[in-house]
Amino acid sequence: MEQDIDALYYNAVDLLKEMISTPSFSREEHHVAEVIISCMRKMGFSPDRKGNNLWIRNKDFDSSKPTILLNSHMDTVRPVSGWTKDPFFPEEDGDTLYGLGSNDAGASLVCLLHAFFMLAQKKQDYNLIFLASCEEEVSGNGGAEAVVPELPEITFGIVGEPTQMNPAIAEKGLLVLDCTSYGKAGHAARNEGENAIYKAIKDIEWFRTYEFPQTSDLLGPVKMTVSMVSAGTQHNVVPDKCHFVVDVRSNELYSNEELYHIIDKHTDCEVKPRSFRLNSSRISLENPFVQRAIIIGKTPYGSPTLSDQTFMPFPTLKMGPGDSARSHTANEYIHLSEIREAIELYVKLLDGLRV
């Protein structure tokens, strides 16, 4: 079934509108998965499914060829306060389409899917797999992390996220730490006890001021932010425990486990990592896809935000229509012209590519 760019563009917009109309919060993606399945089948493909993850491959799949993965996520965050429009009504205003998930990352998903449809129409020197994954917004282990190990060997991957169609060739990782300082309870009116808050202040100040020696040329330094603090039971009791949370954004020069050991060595508090699994990633500037993007005027950069790239143990980059500044905001939107441009660019950059 041959499709041209015009037909693919209109189909992509129609699919995005249907996705906006179908609430798809993380771990609640069943209904939107059915919407995407219907589109895939209409185009002549029979998707594989695990949970709410869906994937299709080109019909002349040849295991002797390298394989390119196209991926984006179908889930959304819950609407924030401040929406003046119905987040589940796809409202058009000129070139603008409003709706929850329109920018993050519905537009990327429909553009990559329809680029897949076009690229799969002719023989390529590589195989193509398109994966619509779930649970991205919560970094859930039932999303891409659960599916990637079941796919054929992947040579290169594109993760669709709003980057204004510039290739994000590196992204920061995430390490969340639960820290606890311990003291001894006492009456606040007497000179007794050991105040856990005062002990925590020393470590909090270290987190605020410490600079890791290795700085990335694309991602900058490791960034640490104390984002939550809780202590005490009532005003007249010296607190014996102070708990605080630290958000650590890693660069590709450190693994999350390495950062943890450095932090644990420099602090007195008890430090418990929630997970080491969300590491930073980076792809070489010499990657042929990156080189093609540079030739047509796109600018590689490092992204401070996390994506499903962290679960992909092969070279990947992040690239999609829209702007990350619109993500998770009231009255989220995508420009329709961005959708058309993205489909055209994905096809232009991938058609005939040698990886």
C-alpha positions, 0 to 999 in steps of 0.5 A: 500500500503506497502512501505519499507524504500528504496522505501520511501527514493527514493520517498522522494528524488524525491518529494524534487527535484520536490519541489526545481524545483517549486518556493514556496516563502512565500504566493506564495505556490500554485504550490508547494502545488499541487506537495505535493497533487499529492504525497499524493493522489498517496499514497492513501490519500485525503488531507484537504486544507485551503489556501495552507495548506494541511493535512492528517490523518491515515485512521483508525483515532480513536477520543478516541486515543491521536493524534500526529501531524507531521508538516513542512513548504513548503515555502522558502525565496527568494534566497540570492545573492551569489548563484553560482548554479541555486537555482531552479535546484536540482543538485546532487553532490555525497551525496549532493543535492543543491537547494533552500529550500532543507535544510529549510525545504524541507528535513524535510517535505518529511521525515516526510511525508514519515515517516507518510506513513510508520507509518500509514501502521500499527495500532498504539496506537495513531492517526497521522496527517501530516500537510504541512503548508505555510507562515512559513518564514514570520510568516504569519497568513495564515499558521499553525496559521490558521490551528491548531485550525481546527485540532482534539485535539493534544497531541504532535507535531513534527515540522520539521526544520533542527536540525541535528536530535537532538530534540530542546525541547525549542525555543526562541520567537520573539517580534519586537518593533517599538520605537520612541523618540521625540524632537523638530526641530530647526536650527542646526547652533543655540542653539535651538531645542531638538535633538531626536537622543540624547534622543534615545541614552539613551534608545538604550544604555539601550537596549544594556546593560539591563539584564533580571533577569531570565535566561533559562537553555536551551535558556539562557537570553532574547536577545535584539538587536537594528537593525534599526535606522532612523532620520532626514530630512537634515543636518542642521535641528535638528531632532524632531523624531528618530525611531528605531527597537528592535529585542527581543528574548524571553525565556520561562520564560517570555511571550512577553507581560510581556517583553513589560511591563518591557521594557516600564517601563524602557524606555522614548521612545514610544514603540509599539509592532508589535505583542505578538503572537510569544512566546517562547515554551518548552517541558519536558525532560520526554516526552516519545518521548524525552526519546526515542531520548536520549536513542538512543544518541540524544542530547536535546537542546534549539534553538535560532530560531523561528518556527511554534511551537509558534502557537501550544498550546500543547507540541511540539519539533523541529527535522529534517535533515540538519543544520540550519547554511545552511538555508537562504544561497547561495548554500543551500544543504542537504545530501541525507544520512541525508534524509534516516537517518531522515526517519529511525529515525522518524519511529524508535522513533514513532513506538509503542510510547505511549503518 
